[in-house]
Amino acid sequence: MIPTNYHHKWLFIFMVLGLVLLSSFSFGQKFGKVPKEHLTMTEFPESPESDAVYLFDVGEMEIRDDFKLQLDRHVRIKILTEKGKKFADVKLRYWHEDKIRNIKAHTILPNGKKIKLNKKEIFDEQIKNTKIKSFTIPGVEVGSVIEYKYSLESEYLTFLEPWYFQHDEYTLYSRVSVTVPPQFSYTIFYRNIEALEPQVEEILRPGKTLRKYTWEMANLPPVKDEPYMRAPQDYLMAMHFQLIHYKDAFNYFKFIREWPDLVEKHWDGLDDFVFDKSQKDLVAQLTADVVSPKEKAKILFDFVRDSIKTTSKGNRWVEKSPKEVMKLKQGTGTDKNMLLVNLLNLAGIKAYPMLISTRANGRVFENQPRLNQFNYLLAYASIGNKDYVFDTRNRYCPVFLLPTSDLVEKGLVINEEKGKFITIPIPKKINMQYCRTEATLNRDGSLNATSLFRFEAYEAMKMRSRIANTSPKEVFEEILEDRFGNFEIDSITIKDLENVEVPLSVEISYRVPDYAQVVGDMMYVAAPFMDYYEKNPFTSPQRYFPVEFATNYAATDKITINLPEGIQPVELPKPVAFRMKGLSCLNNWKQDNGSIRVERQYMRRKLIFFPSEYQRLRSLYDHIVNADQAQIVLSEAASQPTTSEQ
Amino acid sequence: MKFLWFVFLFTFVLMNIGHSQGNDLWPEKVDALYTLDEHVYRVEKETKAKYQVHQVIIIFNKDGNQYANVHISEDNFRKCKEISATLWTLDGEKIKEFKTKDFDILKYSGGGVFYEENARQRVANLSHNHYPYKIEISWEMEHNSLFFWPHWLPQRDIPVLKSSYTLILKDAHFPFKSYPLSDSLTASEQKIGDGIRYYWELKNIPPKKTYSQIALPPDYGILFAPGRFTLGKYQTQWSDWKDVGNWYNMLTQGRYLLPEEAHSLVEELTAGLTSEKEKVAALYYFLQNYTRYVAIYLGIGGWQPHGAGEVFRKKYGDCKDLSTFMVALLKEAGIEAYPALTPTRDAISLIKEFPSNQFNHCITMVPLREDTLWLECTADYLAAGDLPPTVEGVNVLVVEPNNSKIVKTPVSKPEENCWKSVIRGSLVGGGRFEFQGDIIATGNVAWKLRNLIIEIPNDYRDRFFQLLLSEQAASSDVQYDTENLTENYDKPLVIHLNGEARKFAKVSSQRIFLNPVMFNAVDYDDIPDEEKREKPFYHNYAFINEDSLILKFPWNYRLEAAPDTVSIKTDFGEYLTRYSYQNEELVFYRRFQIKRAKITPEEFDEYRSFLNQVYKADKAMFVFKH
């Protein structure tokens, strides 16, 4: 009915226009209704390198009347290149107790034709507690749009499904809505998002009013893996939801709100383990002649590390009590660390379990009290007002180091006093490889050498683990083959292989045929550095995320090359020094009568290099590679050597 | 159940004898070994059999943990009834027990013979962190088709101290055939009522050696096949290869039909083309772009392809789906074509004397009047008639109606697989080399490069050349464009490149040190390990690499030292370098040819020596003095 009155006529026109606009918006995201411009587009100027673009990724979560969570998800992707066709291979991973239903998918060709996914083309897979619905959307071709939707149902309400706005390809639009009955109160944690205000609307249902919160983001660049990068999920823009409380006319249930709540709940399960007295006599026996708490800690650490077999790393949950672990003489890394906490307390040292999120698991956000951020448990002790953290799972890890996977910024101590975050002490020891080489160069260009290695801290841990898995000969054959190609080992001697508290020493005697290039009466040779870069590890011209190392690192090479009689250096490389903040490399060549002495010192103290420092870092490594390969020029009875620029 | 009790007692005795021997069980150091490997196959009737396996493995170190991974395949024809496993220390202490419920079920899409057959695997990782340790595992399967009659292949890549195969036929006259892989295997026989029991046993079986690029039959074992079998609704017998081919034809009956839309498409694609060869090329190119290869997971070896109409709709399929689709397209164009079943070169070579299920792949054969074209339908970027290395020189079963036969696929010649580069440029300050040039590639070399360029992630495209350049040129920034990259696969691939190698030369105040080998340098890793070779060594394919570098030096540098020019000629390969330096311009030429893919055991030492010489020559430097 069209109004005749002028004023009402315009009101009517605006209403119609508004309805048209709203319907356009919903038309744009209705399943199977793809705007023409998306169907016909052949490239995406905002990201010309993309193989595909997420046109949208929309999720609607609702807590239903039966107190189950339902997530309805709808994804639409434009395929731009042949490589982009892989997005038609979909795997939906979910917890084995949840359910996925109502999967629909199709390809829409640029001419509008649709090719639908048949139900029998959806397959079920399962690995341990993860189920997977997998399917390949049929009919995909370059230029087509694929879309799929499904519903996930879950009984777990404490943590709703996290929402990741970004993907590994460009995302044009991403939206998540959460509809909750008023009885439920959730807190929201933002990751890598500064501020995002939701739209809030009230949804009227029979007998009740619900609130719907919607967050949306648009034009999001991709997040892709880069070398020397920590967990990619650390960088994705995301939201997490945690239940605070449930409250209705008759009930009030409080869930986790702050860290002290979480710690208190966790402590309830662990305090018996911490203060168990069953190993009292053992501890007394082990620490009988020892007074210093630090010394006691070392003895108990060594005992747990060496006497109890590590079955696996474990997670944040203690599977077996200290008593059981002692009985079975085995346990996960978590179980063993819990045992150490117990033994330390029995020795009069205040110790507690500490939860961490290992490096590969992603960073912990302290402003987001969520237990599921953590994936492992260490032993924490306070000795003489200093914090100590221990991990007994690795046989070759000395007492005051941690395996590199544990080297994260902070851990959460679980104790009876509501807990606290502790900064994990950075190991003071420099992670070092030292090598002294005495070499003799022969007239035929072959090199006979003896290299004495000393590995300290993490280098020692790494080398001991490597040797334990094979043999010293195999390990060093691999090292020398990587370095020299063709060689022969004459002998290997190893010292302190099992004594993890001291550096590991290895002496190798070897021969490298054709080491130097001999041309007439000239010889050209590079120094046989053992810490050596044959090419720059940073190949990409650009970097979007920080370069991160787990530990500092230092390497020293001291080399003496004894020359054949009558052969003199004609030209020596000039000493060089390359530096940037937190990293340096110095090389020096010097003649000393009938030999040449070369010294190289590489030192990296800094653990993180930001993208703004990347070009400098890359350029520095170019210079280091160049200096490592610098040539010494030798000749028969030449004049005084000259030094040369690099 | 009785069987399991017997096994338990036997194992108990065996473990207590062996528990303290540890790594003394084998003269060489190994990561793991089998102390026991028992197989029992009971044939009740054509549609019912039981298969029992019992194994004991000792794992000595972390590298041996791979043998602690268990995968037991199941589908609607083969059901796993019971699995049990126990971990022990070598002192006899029990570490952990596993029951059937402890094995995860890995379901996967596709697989099985008929796709809908609910293919899955029972999987578990039984590894322990403290070495050495022992795993004892047993499982029982029920087969309702003898199609899956297991072979006895006791030789693995770790030693096996004792392996046995017991075959029990309820009806002693039930037809079956066997093919021993070595002469020394004879069975003991024992009559059991109307039935019969055969027993084979081997002890101290050395690990099978792996050889590059090709698999050869193991030295020990027996292949089995039923005289007749029923699979689903299909009943057949395989007395010769014709029977095997006919069976495949039975499975594919009615599956070459195309929808109307596809008929018009074929007409459109071949319009104006006069020769059959051109039509084949056009339809093959269409298939490569239109479809995607979606592999069957885990290679259980499904036999029945999806229909051509379904592949047309879905635009994807596995090797036999795509071959079926290809044959249908060609038939529509009036060209005869057949599927060809094959084992790929990395699987066991076809044993022609034993007609049976030995295939893991399917290609297409097109017998034209003057030529035979072979089509690998899962490979993009390949010209019609070219085959990738995995199916060159292999025996295939060409499935023709009532006339299936074994045919050997062709092997490409070195002149068909060429790389030729010509790079020109100048050395500027700091050892930088600014250059431009061309690379022309044909055959398998071009295919490899096309795959590399097209498949590399876009973000890594600028680093594509990192994968090709020698060490001294690795710090490079290269731009390039191409001809015949995504079409005209029968023509050479041409790459026009220009760039800068930042540290190509090492420069001192007086000298320039330069290794001019920019591409294709032989690395020390390329030289196979020294060993007493019993089986041939294989390259992927024969090839020729030719590289020319023309490099302009800064003013007034003389050549101080140059490596000797090299010329090596053998029956299997050639290597040549030559150079000139005039007017501050170095012209360097390198040619490296492998004449044939196969190197005989007798040639192996000479081959290693040849590669050593090439490696040394490729490392050599020129030195120029100011």
Interface residues (C-beta under 8 A of the other chain):
Chain A: E49 S50 D51 E82 K83 K85 D89 I115 K120 E121 F123 D124 E125 Q126 I127 K128 S134 F135 T136 P138 G139 V140 E141 K224 K309 T310 T311 S312 Q330 N469 T470 S471 E481 G485 N486 D514 Q517 V519 G520 M522 Y524 E534 K535 N536 T539 S540 P541 E571 P573 K574 D622 V625 N626 Q629 A630 Q631 V633 T642 S644 E645 Q646
Chain B: K29 N61 K62 D63 I95 D104 I105 L106 K107 Y108 S109 G110 E116 V123 H128 N129 H130 Y290 R292 V294 R313 K314 K315 Y316 D380 G431 I454 E455 P457 N458 D459 Y460 R461 D462 R463 Q466 E471 A474 S475 D477 R502 K503 K506 V507 S508 S509 Q510 R511 F513 D523 Y524 E560 A561 A562 P563 N612 Y615 K616 K619 A620 M621 V623
